[in-house]
Amino acid sequence: MNREPQNKNLGRFPSPLTKTIIVDWYDGPTSGFFQEVEPVEDWAFRLISWSKSRRVRLFALARLPVGSFAKALDILERYSTPRWPVWVISSNVDGVSNATIDQLILSGESPTQVTAVDGDNNVIATADLSESDANRALGDASRIDEHGFMEPAEVSYWFSLLGIKDKLES
């Protein structure tokens, strides 16, 4: 099914999430897990774009199989004690555990939403993704430069989709 995205420019509101695990970091979160409480759903998030200052970050969100968040928690608690609402994992996780965490993140559905978050962790916009946008969010090497950054046209596309192109310079 190819549907038009439902853009929701929300202004600013604090994140409703009570438990987030950040497993990768580059000047801010780049991937991880979160759990919604009602109904209980496990999700993965992955950075797909950011503003020029990296203050506004765009994340693709993918629903995970039930129990994925608990599995990640079980693995990562071996390395440090959880700190809620946001637990940032240190870099001392071994290779086997890292591979398992990566598999958990990839075990979900295709991304169903894209969300913009500012540097204070406020959600500023969200949109449902069409099938073609979900595939686009998964990314391909042709849109990533040698430093691991998206081409400017891709960055502009995501900010336009969310109706926040004015935030691209922030």
C-alpha positions in Angstrom: 0.0 0.0 0.0 1.4 3.4 -1.0 -0.3 6.1 1.0 0.5 9.8 1.5 2.3 10.6 4.7 0.2 12.2 7.4 2.3 15.2 8.5 1.9 16.3 12.1 3.8 19.5 12.8 3.4 19.5 16.5 5.1 22.6 17.8 7.3 21.4 20.7 6.4 19.0 23.4 8.5 16.9 25.7 9.1 13.3 24.7 6.4 11.0 26.0 8.8 8.1 26.3 9.7 6.8 29.8 12.3 4.3 28.7 14.8 4.9 25.9 18.1 3.0 25.4 20.6 4.8 23.2 23.1 2.3 21.7 24.9 4.5 19.3 26.0 8.1 19.6 27.6 10.7 17.3 27.2 14.3 18.6 23.8 12.9 19.9 21.8 9.7 19.6 21.9 7.9 16.3 20.2 4.6 17.1 18.5 2.7 19.9 15.3 1.3 21.4 12.3 2.7 23.2 9.2 1.2 24.7 5.7 2.6 24.7 3.7 1.8 27.8 0.1 1.8 26.6 -0.2 -0.3 24.6 3.1 -2.0 25.3 5.1 -1.8 22.0 8.8 -2.1 21.4 10.4 0.2 18.8 13.8 0.9 17.2 15.0 4.3 16.1 17.7 5.2 13.6 19.0 8.6 12.7 18.3 9.4 9.0 19.1 13.1 8.9 19.9 16.2 10.8 19.9 20.0 10.5 23.1 21.8 9.6 23.9 22.4 13.3 22.9 18.8 14.2 20.5 20.3 16.8 17.4 19.0 15.0 17.6 15.2 14.3 15.3 13.1 12.2 14.7 9.5 13.2 13.0 6.6 11.4 10.9 4.6 13.8 10.3 0.9 13.3 8.1 -1.4 15.4 9.9 -4.4 16.8 8.7 -7.9 17.8 7.3 -8.0 21.4 10.0 -8.6 23.9 12.8 -7.0 21.9 13.2 -4.1 24.4 13.5 -6.7 27.3 16.1 -8.7 25.3 18.2 -5.6 24.7 17.9 -4.7 28.4 19.0 -8.2 29.5 22.1 -7.9 27.2 23.1 -4.4 28.1 22.6 -4.6 31.8 25.8 -6.7 31.9 27.7 -3.6 31.0 26.1 -0.8 33.1 23.1 0.0 35.3 20.1 1.4 33.5 19.3 5.0 34.0 15.8 6.1 33.1 14.2 7.9 31.2 17.2 7.8 28.8 20.0 5.3 29.2 23.1 5.9 27.1 25.2 2.8 26.6 28.9 3.1 27.1 31.3 2.0 24.4 32.6 -1.0 26.4 30.0 -3.5 25.0 31.7 -6.5 23.4 31.5 -7.4 19.8 29.1 -10.4 20.2 26.7 -8.3 22.3 26.9 -5.4 19.7 26.1 -7.8 16.9 23.1 -9.1 18.9 21.9 -5.6 19.5 22.2 -4.7 15.8 20.2 -7.8 14.9 17.5 -6.7 17.3 17.3 -3.3 15.8 17.0 -4.8 12.3 14.4 -7.4 13.4 11.6 -4.9 13.1 9.2 -3.9 10.5 10.1 -1.3 7.9 10.0 2.2 9.4 6.5 3.5 9.8 7.2 7.0 11.0 9.8 9.7 10.9 10.1 12.0 13.9 12.0 15.3 14.4 13.5 15.9 17.8 15.4 19.0 19.0 18.5 19.2 21.1 16.3 19.4 24.3 14.6 16.1 23.4 11.4 17.8 22.4 9.4 16.2 19.5 8.8 19.0 17.0 7.1 17.0 14.1 6.2 13.5 13.1 4.8 11.9 9.9 3.6 8.5 8.9 5.7 7.0 6.1 4.5 5.6 2.8 6.1 2.4 1.6 8.4 4.3 -0.7 9.5 6.7 2.1 10.1 3.7 4.4 12.4 2.2 1.8 14.1 5.6 1.4 14.5 5.8 5.2 16.3 2.5 5.2 18.9 4.2 3.0 21.2 3.1 0.3 24.9 3.8 -0.2 24.3 6.2 -3.1 22.9 8.8 -0.8 25.7 8.6 1.8 29.0 10.4 1.2 32.4 9.1 2.1 32.1 10.6 5.6 28.8 8.8 6.3 26.6 11.9 5.8 23.5 12.2 3.6 23.6 14.3 0.5 22.0 17.8 1.1 19.1 16.9 -1.3 18.1 14.0 1.0 18.3 16.2 4.1 16.1 18.8 2.5 13.6 16.1 1.4 13.0 14.8 5.0 12.7 18.3 6.5 10.1 19.2 3.7 8.2 16.0 4.4 7.8 17.0 8.0 6.8 20.6 7.1 9.8 22.0 9.1 12.1 23.0 6.3 12.7 26.3 8.2 14.4 24.2 10.9 17.0 22.9 8.4 19.4 25.8 9.2 18.9 25.4 13.0 
